[in-house]
C-alpha cells in the first residue's frame, strides 16, 4: 500500500468517526446546549459534516488510485478543526480532549505529508 493510500484510509476512518460522533451528539441534544447559540452550534456542525464528507470522499478516491486533491482539501479542513476545537475544552479545563486533539494534529500533518 502506498503513502497516499495510507493517508486515504486515515481520512476515511477519521471522517467516518466524525459523522458517527456528531450523530450521537445530535441525538443527545447537542443542538440545544445552553452554552452555545443555535447559530453557533449549527454552523459548527455544518462545517464538521462538510469536512467529514470531504475526508471520506477524498480518502476513497485516493485509495482507489485517483487524484489526492480532494483528500488534501479534506485533510486541510481536518487540520483546521483539530487546531480550533481544543479551545472549547481548554476553557472548560477538560484536558483529555485537548490531548486527543494534539495527537490528531500530529497524525493529520503526517497524513498531509503522505498525501502530498
C-alpha positions as semicolon CSV with decimal commas, in nm:
position;residue;x (nm);y (nm);z (nm)
1;X;0,000;0,000;0,000
2;X;0,140;0,338;-0,100
3;X;0,170;0,651;0,112
4;X;-0,130;0,821;-0,049
5;X;-0,347;0,515;0,020
6;X;-0,239;0,520;0,387
7;X;-0,340;0,886;0,407
8;X;-0,665;0,794;0,232
9;X;-0,751;0,525;0,484
10;X;-0,671;0,767;0,768
11;X;-0,908;1,021;0,613
12;X;-1,185;0,763;0,568
13;X;-1,151;0,649;0,929
14;X;-1,146;0,995;1,082
15;X;-1,424;1,123;0,855
16;X;-1,646;0,827;0,940
17;X;-1,580;0,869;1,312
18;X;-1,666;1,239;1,287
19;X;-2,001;1,153;1,129
20;X;-2,073;0,893;1,398
21;X;-1,966;1,134;1,675
22;X;-2,196;1,409;1,553
23;X;-2,488;1,168;1,502
24;X;-2,452;1,067;1,868
25;X;-2,415;1,430;1,980
26;X;-2,719;1,549;1,786
27;X;-2,927;1,264;1,918
28;X;-2,808;1,351;2,269
29;X;-2,924;1,711;2,237
30;X;-2,607;1,891;2,129
31;X;-2,812;2,137;1,926
32;X;-2,989;2,259;2,241
33;X;-2,688;2,343;2,457
34;X;-2,719;2,646;2,685
35;X;-2,354;2,746;2,639
36;X;-2,386;2,796;2,260
37;X;-2,639;2,970;2,041
38;X;-2,824;2,762;1,783
39;X;-2,642;2,952;1,508
40;X;-2,300;2,876;1,661
41;X;-2,355;2,504;1,703
42;X;-2,549;2,474;1,376
43;X;-2,273;2,632;1,168
44;X;-2,007;2,436;1,356
45;X;-2,197;2,116;1,285
46;X;-2,232;2,207;0,917
47;X;-1,857;2,269;0,888
48;X;-1,778;1,941;1,062
49;X;-2,011;1,747;0,832
50;X;-1,862;1,907;0,520
51;X;-1,512;1,822;0,647
52;X;-1,612;1,464;0,732
53;X;-1,775;1,404;0,394
54;X;-1,472;1,556;0,221
55;X;-1,245;1,324;0,415
56;X;-1,446;1,013;0,328
57;X;-1,481;1,103;-0,041
58;X;-1,121;1,222;-0,077
59;X;-0,994;0,917;0,107
60;X;-1,198;0,680;-0,110
61;X;-1,075;0,846;-0,430
62;X;-0,713;0,831;-0,309
63;X;-0,740;0,465;-0,201
64;X;-0,886;0,382;-0,543
65;X;-0,577;0,533;-0,706
66;X;-0,731;0,862;-0,812
67;X;-0,618;1,219;-0,751
68;X;-0,521;1,321;-0,399
69;X;-0,661;1,673;-0,445
70;X;-0,991;1,619;-0,262
71;X;-0,806;1,418;0,003
72;X;-0,574;1,710;0,070
73;X;-0,864;1,956;0,089
74;X;-1,038;1,730;0,341
75;X;-0,719;1,689;0,543
76;X;-0,673;2,067;0,543
77;X;-1,024;2,110;0,678
78;X;-0,950;1,849;0,943
79;X;-0,628;2,025;1,041
80;X;-0,820;2,349;1,097
81;X;-1,079;2,164;1,304
82;X;-0,829;1,986;1,528
83;X;-0,641;2,311;1,591
84;X;-0,955;2,517;1,662
85;X;-1,166;2,267;1,858
86;X;-0,948;2,230;2,171
87;X;-1,026;2,591;2,266
88;X;-1,373;2,491;2,383
89;X;-1,229;2,218;2,603
90;X;-0,944;2,433;2,734
91;X;-1,198;2,691;2,851
92;X;-1,374;2,416;3,045
93;X;-1,043;2,276;3,177
94;X;-1,109;1,937;3,013
95;X;-0,759;1,820;2,927
96;X;-0,825;1,471;2,788
97;X;-0,997;1,603;2,473
98;X;-0,719;1,861;2,435
99;X;-0,460;1,581;2,437
100;X;-0,666;1,385;2,183
101;X;-0,676;1,686;1,951
102;X;-0,299;1,725;1,994
103;X;-0,249;1,370;1,872
104;X;-0,485;1,438;1,581
105;X;-0,284;1,748;1,483
106;X;0,031;1,535;1,455
107;X;-0,133;1,244;1,273
108;X;-0,313;1,480;1,035
109;X;0,013;1,657;0,949
110;X;0,167;1,315;0,877
111;X;-0,131;1,226;0,655
112;X;-0,094;1,553;0,466
113;X;0,274;1,481;0,409
114;X;0,188;1,130;0,286
115;X;-0,088;1,257;0,058
116;X;0,117;1,537;-0,098
